[in-house]
Amino acid sequence: MADLKTRIAKRAAKEFKDGDVANLGIGLPTKVADYLPEGVHIMLHSENGFTGLAGAAEKGKEDVDVINSGGGYVTYIPSGNFFGSEESFSIIRGGHVDATVLGAMEVDEHGNLANWIVPGKMVAGMGGAMDLVVGAKKVIIAMLHTQKGAHKILKECTLPYTALKVVDMIITEMGVMEVTDKGIMLTELHPDYTLDDIKAATGCELIISPDLKPMEEE
């Protein structure tokens, strides 16, 4: 499982270009920063109030005043900036975040996203996701393709929506998909899987790109 998540994070990291302002959601998306291509430097934004987010703090060297939006102890680069949450969300809502990478419980063929609640269960909650998916210039979903065998990419989401028609790209261990006005197009397929494998693991019809290529990792 860990290797599959690393595969996803490595591929998602390729979507950034040097100088991007980016926001990474909790969980798997936080790993993306560890695999940026050589020469690509991004400014990480944390919705709880700073830019210049760096890696997780070393055990025993945590600063109790420096946490990310998921409550984890982190570090920051020398040029990091700290500010109130109102300014942080102004950055997001003002369209200053180039890309966000988020996890998801469900995504459907219309680009609708459900990633904040399972009715009757305790989950992390909305956080900044609702703002990020409408404010960021590009929304990338990085997640495992299925949940204990159940489809997560669907014709219609069954869980409460985070936002409608906001997802641009989905990256899983099986492949890379782009959300188009005609549905979800498979653009890259990992060599570990066949077209039949990914179709069976997907709860809606996939459009197969005429330029389908192997999913890149390195």
N, C-alpha and C positions, 0 to 999 in steps of 0.2 A: 504493500500500500504506500509506504513512504517513497519508494522508487517511482511509483506512478505519479505521485504528487510533485516530485522533483521534475519529472518529465514535463508535466503541465507548466510548472513555474518557469522552466528553462525556455519553453516555447513562447510563453506570454512575454518574457523579458525582451524578445526580439521585436516586439511591437513598439518599443520606445526609441526615440531618437534623442541625440545629445541636446540638452537644454530643456527638455520637457519638464513641466510641473505635473507631478503624478500623485495619485492617492491610491493606496493599497488597502483593501479591506482586511478584516481579521481572518486568521486561519491560513489556509493555503496561499492566498494572494500575498501575504507578507514575505513569502519565500522568494518572490520574483526579484526583489532587490539584490539578492545574492548571486544572480546569474545574468546581470546586464552584460551585453557584448563589450569587448574592449573598446575604449574610446568613447563610450556612451555614459554620460554623467547626467543624472536627473535630480531635480529638487523634489524631495518627498514632502507632501503636505499631510498633516494630521488634523482631522476636523475638530479635535478638542483644543486647538489653538497654537500650532506652530508649523513652520516650514524648516526644512533642514534635518528632518528625521534621519537618523542613521540606524545602526543595528541594535539588537537587543543588548541590554547592559550585562556585563559580566557578573556572575554570581558573587556577592560580597562587595561589589562596587556600585550598587544601585544608588541612584539619586532619587529620593522619595518624591521630589518635585517634578520629575521628568518621566511622564508616562505617555503611552500612545492611546488612541481612542478605544482600544480594547482593554485598557487598564494594565498593560504590561510595562515593565521598566525598560526604557530605551536610552539611547545616546543621541547626540546631535552634532552636526558639523559646526566648525567655528563660525560660519556665516549664518547659522540658524537664527530664526526670529520667533519671538513668542508674543502672542496677542490674545485678546479675548475671543470667545466663541462667536460673538456677533461679527467680528471682522473675519474670522475663519470661514464662516458660512457666506459672507459677502464675497470672498474669493471664489467659492464654489458657484454661488448663484450668479456671479458676474461673468462666468464663462472663462475663468483664468486657469482652470485645471485642464490640461491637455488630454489626459486619459485617466480612467480609473479602472482598476482590476478588482472585481468583487466575486464572492462566491454566490451560489444560488441553491435554493431548494427545487425550484422549477423554472424553466424558461419555455415559452411556446413559440410556434412558428411565426407569430406576428411580432416577435420581439418583446412581448410582455414578460415581466419579471416578478417572481415571488421569492423573496429571500429574507423575510423578517419575522414571520410567525407561523407556527403550526397550532391551530386552535386546540386549547386544552393542555398544551405542553409548555414547559419553561424553556425559552430560547433567548438568545442574546438581545433580540429586539431590533428596532429600526436603525438606531444610530444615525449616521449621516447618509445612509443609502438613498433615501428618497430624494435628497437634494443633489447628491452626486450623480445619479443617473439622468437627471434632467439638466444639470449644470455642466458636467464634463463634456468635452468635445468628442470623446470616444469612450464607449462603455464596453469593456471586455469582461466576459464571465469566464472564470477559471474554476473548474470543478471536475470531480469524477463523473463519468458519463451516466452511471446509474447509482441508486442507493439500495444496497442489498438486493440487487436484481431488478428493482422497480425503475421504470422510466422517469427521468428528470427533464428530458426534452420532449415536449408534448404538443399536441394539436391545440389544446387550450389548457392553461394553468388551472389547477383545482384548488390551490391555496390562495389566501388573500393576496392581492396584488401589492407590489411595492410601487410600480409605475407601469404605464402602458406604452408600448412601441418605443422602447429606449435602448434595447440591446443591439449592439453593432456586430459583435463577434463572440463566439463560444469556443473555448479551448478545453478539450478533455484529453484523457490518456489515449483516446482512440483517434482523434483527429481535430481538425480546425474547421469551423463552420462560420459563414457569414450570413447575417439576417438580411434578406432582400425583400422587396415589395411583393415577390412571388412566393416567398417561403425561405426555408433554411437551406443554404447551398453548402455542400461539402467541398472544400477547396484543397484540403490535405488529409491524407489517410495514413495513420501509423502502420509501418510494415508488419507489426505484430498481428494485425487484423485484416480481415477481408471486407469487401463491400457488404456481403451478407451479414457479417458479424455486427457491423455498425448499424445497419438497417434494423436488425433484430433488437438492438439495444436502444433504439430511438422510437418514441411514441408518436411520431408524425412522419410524413413522407419527406425524404431528403431529396433535394435537387443535386444531382452530381455535376460538378463543374466539368466542362469539356477540357479544362486545363488541370485536372486533378493531378496532384503530385504527392510524393511521400512527405509525411510530416517531419519537419526539421527539429532536431534537438540541440545539436552542437553549433 
